[in-house]
């Protein structure tokens, strides 16, 4: 190959790459407003971001990959755990994480600040981040639940059980927390309807119950989890 041909290939390759890079950069910036839900950036969301910064949550948690890696990523925590869990975890971390290896400090976050945090997490949850981090993908959740349950072929209800943080307080097959009762034989005691009521509004069943209410859980997800738990009849 002659020097002239080599230079021609070099310049064609360089210019083509530069043009492609500029086109992709322009296309990304064109979609930023839509992908980031910028039109839904309310005062409550901004206040929630300030609360997140005020209590240095990024020291332990990441959002969109930025922050500390001591505790779970919070990019999709609103979908993964739900509003009720977030509220209790922030207001009563000593209860929620009593049996966890890693303990979240009690920061005495004010009720109105928790409201703002929930709004912030709900907004971040709706950012189109192309399934990143992968821990929030449905396939990853199913795989992790299967691992926790001994490699079994798990159902959607089982995956939802893990995704909603139920293992933090309850155990199945000796896996999970002990703040709440073990659920290996819950199907011997409660029907699908009774389990659904217990999940959606535990205080309506028992006023002294400290379990967070999952009132915002969709009817479909509630049915899947309740039917999964109703099948747990491992003992008396």
Secondary structure as a PSIPRED ss2 file (coil, helix, strand):
# PSIPRED VFORMAT (PSIPRED V4.0)

   1 X C   1.000  0.000  0.000
   2 X C   1.000  0.000  0.000
   3 X H   0.000  1.000  0.000
   4 X H   0.000  1.000  0.000
   5 X H   0.000  1.000  0.000
   6 X H   0.000  1.000  0.000
   7 X H   0.000  1.000  0.000
   8 X H   0.000  1.000  0.000
   9 X H   0.000  1.000  0.000
  10 X H   0.000  1.000  0.000
  11 X H   0.000  1.000  0.000
  12 X H   0.000  1.000  0.000
  13 X H   0.000  1.000  0.000
  14 X H   0.000  1.000  0.000
  15 X H   0.000  1.000  0.000
  16 X H   0.000  1.000  0.000
  17 X H   0.000  1.000  0.000
  18 X H   0.000  1.000  0.000
  19 X H   0.000  1.000  0.000
  20 X H   0.000  1.000  0.000
  21 X H   0.000  1.000  0.000
  22 X H   0.000  1.000  0.000
  23 X H   0.000  1.000  0.000
  24 X H   0.000  1.000  0.000
  25 X H   0.000  1.000  0.000
  26 X H   0.000  1.000  0.000
  27 X H   0.000  1.000  0.000
  28 X H   0.000  1.000  0.000
  29 X H   0.000  1.000  0.000
  30 X H   0.000  1.000  0.000
  31 X H   0.000  1.000  0.000
  32 X H   0.000  1.000  0.000
  33 X H   0.000  1.000  0.000
  34 X H   0.000  1.000  0.000
  35 X H   0.000  1.000  0.000
  36 X C   1.000  0.000  0.000
  37 X C   1.000  0.000  0.000
  38 X H   0.000  1.000  0.000
  39 X H   0.000  1.000  0.000
  40 X H   0.000  1.000  0.000
  41 X C   1.000  0.000  0.000
  42 X C   1.000  0.000  0.000
  43 X H   0.000  1.000  0.000
  44 X H   0.000  1.000  0.000
  45 X H   0.000  1.000  0.000
  46 X H   0.000  1.000  0.000
  47 X H   0.000  1.000  0.000
  48 X H   0.000  1.000  0.000
  49 X H   0.000  1.000  0.000
  50 X H   0.000  1.000  0.000
  51 X H   0.000  1.000  0.000
  52 X H   0.000  1.000  0.000
  53 X H   0.000  1.000  0.000
  54 X H   0.000  1.000  0.000
  55 X C   1.000  0.000  0.000
  56 X C   1.000  0.000  0.000
  57 X H   0.000  1.000  0.000
  58 X H   0.000  1.000  0.000
  59 X H   0.000  1.000  0.000
  60 X C   1.000  0.000  0.000
  61 X C   1.000  0.000  0.000
  62 X E   0.000  0.000  1.000
  63 X E   0.000  0.000  1.000
  64 X C   1.000  0.000  0.000
  65 X C   1.000  0.000  0.000
  66 X E   0.000  0.000  1.000
  67 X E   0.000  0.000  1.000
  68 X C   1.000  0.000  0.000
  69 X C   1.000  0.000  0.000
  70 X C   1.000  0.000  0.000
  71 X C   1.000  0.000  0.000
  72 X C   1.000  0.000  0.000
  73 X C   1.000  0.000  0.000
  74 X C   1.000  0.000  0.000
  75 X C   1.000  0.000  0.000
  76 X C   1.000  0.000  0.000
  77 X H   0.000  1.000  0.000
  78 X H   0.000  1.000  0.000
  79 X H   0.000  1.000  0.000
  80 X H   0.000  1.000  0.000
  81 X C   1.000  0.000  0.000
  82 X C   1.000  0.000  0.000
  83 X H   0.000  1.000  0.000
  84 X H   0.000  1.000  0.000
  85 X H   0.000  1.000  0.000
  86 X H   0.000  1.000  0.000
  87 X H   0.000  1.000  0.000
  88 X H   0.000  1.000  0.000
  89 X H   0.000  1.000  0.000
  90 X H   0.000  1.000  0.000
  91 X H   0.000  1.000  0.000
  92 X C   1.000  0.000  0.000
  93 X H   0.000  1.000  0.000
  94 X H   0.000  1.000  0.000
  95 X H   0.000  1.000  0.000
  96 X H   0.000  1.000  0.000
  97 X C   1.000  0.000  0.000
  98 X C   1.000  0.000  0.000
  99 X C   1.000  0.000  0.000
 100 X C   1.000  0.000  0.000
 101 X C   1.000  0.000  0.000
 102 X C   1.000  0.000  0.000
 103 X C   1.000  0.000  0.000
 104 X C   1.000  0.000  0.000
 105 X C   1.000  0.000  0.000
 106 X C   1.000  0.000  0.000
 107 X C   1.000  0.000  0.000
 108 X C   1.000  0.000  0.000
 109 X C   1.000  0.000  0.000
 110 X C   1.000  0.000  0.000
 111 X H   0.000  1.000  0.000
 112 X H   0.000  1.000  0.000
 113 X H   0.000  1.000  0.000
 114 X H   0.000  1.000  0.000
 115 X H   0.000  1.000  0.000
 116 X H   0.000  1.000  0.000
 117 X H   0.000  1.000  0.000
 118 X H   0.000  1.000  0.000
 119 X H   0.000  1.000  0.000
 120 X H   0.000  1.000  0.000
 121 X H   0.000  1.000  0.000
 122 X H   0.000  1.000  0.000
 123 X H   0.000  1.000  0.000
 124 X H   0.000  1.000  0.000
 125 X H   0.000  1.000  0.000
 126 X C   1.000  0.000  0.000
 127 X C   1.000  0.000  0.000
 128 X C   1.000  0.000  0.000
 129 X C   1.000  0.000  0.000
 130 X C   1.000  0.000  0.000
 131 X C   1.000  0.000  0.000
 132 X C   1.000  0.000  0.000
 133 X C   1.000  0.000  0.000
 134 X H   0.000  1.000  0.000
 135 X H   0.000  1.000  0.000
 136 X H   0.000  1.000  0.000
 137 X C   1.000  0.000  0.000
 138 X H   0.000  1.000  0.000
 139 X H   0.000  1.000  0.000
 140 X H   0.000  1.000  0.000
 141 X H   0.000  1.000  0.000
 142 X H   0.000  1.000  0.000
 143 X H   0.000  1.000  0.000
 144 X H   0.000  1.000  0.000
 145 X H   0.000  1.000  0.000
 146 X H   0.000  1.000  0.000
 147 X H   0.000  1.000  0.000
 148 X H   0.000  1.000  0.000
 149 X C   1.000  0.000  0.000
 150 X C   1.000  0.000  0.000
 151 X C   1.000  0.000  0.000
 152 X C   1.000  0.000  0.000
 153 X C   1.000  0.000  0.000
 154 X C   1.000  0.000  0.000
 155 X C   1.000  0.000  0.000
 156 X H   0.000  1.000  0.000
 157 X H   0.000  1.000  0.000
 158 X H   0.000  1.000  0.000
 159 X H   0.000  1.000  0.000
 160 X H   0.000  1.000  0.000
 161 X H   0.000  1.000  0.000
 162 X H   0.000  1.000  0.000
 163 X H   0.000  1.000  0.000
 164 X C   1.000  0.000  0.000
 165 X C   1.000  0.000  0.000
 166 X H   0.000  1.000  0.000
 167 X H   0.000  1.000  0.000
 168 X H   0.000  1.000  0.000
 169 X C   1.000  0.000  0.000
 170 X C   1.000  0.000  0.000
 171 X E   0.000  0.000  1.000
 172 X E   0.000  0.000  1.000
 173 X C   1.000  0.000  0.000
 174 X C   1.000  0.000  0.000
 175 X E   0.000  0.000  1.000
 176 X E   0.000  0.000  1.000
 177 X C   1.000  0.000  0.000
 178 X C   1.000  0.000  0.000
 179 X C   1.000  0.000  0.000
 180 X C   1.000  0.000  0.000
 181 X C   1.000  0.000  0.000
 182 X C   1.000  0.000  0.000
 183 X C   1.000  0.000  0.000
 184 X C   1.000  0.000  0.000
 185 X C   1.000  0.000  0.000
 186 X H   0.000  1.000  0.000
 187 X H   0.000  1.000  0.000
 188 X H   0.000  1.000  0.000
 189 X C   1.000  0.000  0.000
 190 X C   1.000  0.000  0.000
 191 X C   1.000  0.000  0.000
 192 X H   0.000  1.000  0.000
 193 X H   0.000  1.000  0.000
 194 X H   0.000  1.000  0.000
 195 X H   0.000  1.000  0.000
 196 X H   0.000  1.000  0.000
 197 X H   0.000  1.000  0.000
 198 X H   0.000  1.000  0.000
 199 X H   0.000  1.000  0.000
 200 X H   0.000  1.000  0.000
 201 X C   1.000  0.000  0.000
 202 X H   0.000  1.000  0.000
 203 X H   0.000  1.000  0.000
 204 X H   0.000  1.000  0.000
 205 X H   0.000  1.000  0.000
 206 X C   1.000  0.000  0.000
 207 X C   1.000  0.000  0.000
 208 X C   1.000  0.000  0.000
 209 X C   1.000  0.000  0.000
 210 X C   1.000  0.000  0.000
 211 X C   1.000  0.000  0.000
 212 X C   1.000  0.000  0.000
 213 X C   1.000  0.000  0.000
 214 X C   1.000  0.000  0.000
 215 X C   1.000  0.000  0.000
 216 X C   1.000  0.000  0.000
 217 X C   1.000  0.000  0.000
 218 X C   1.000  0.000  0.000
 219 X H   0.000  1.000  0.000
 220 X H   0.000  1.000  0.000
 221 X H   0.000  1.000  0.000
 222 X H   0.000  1.000  0.000
 223 X H   0.000  1.000  0.000
 224 X H   0.000  1.000  0.000
 225 X H   0.000  1.000  0.000
 226 X H   0.000  1.000  0.000
 227 X H   0.000  1.000  0.000
 228 X H   0.000  1.000  0.000
 229 X H   0.000  1.000  0.000
 230 X H   0.000  1.000  0.000
 231 X C   1.000  0.000  0.000
 232 X C   1.000  0.000  0.000
 233 X C   1.000  0.000  0.000
 234 X C   1.000  0.000  0.000
 235 X C   1.000  0.000  0.000
 236 X C   1.000  0.000  0.000
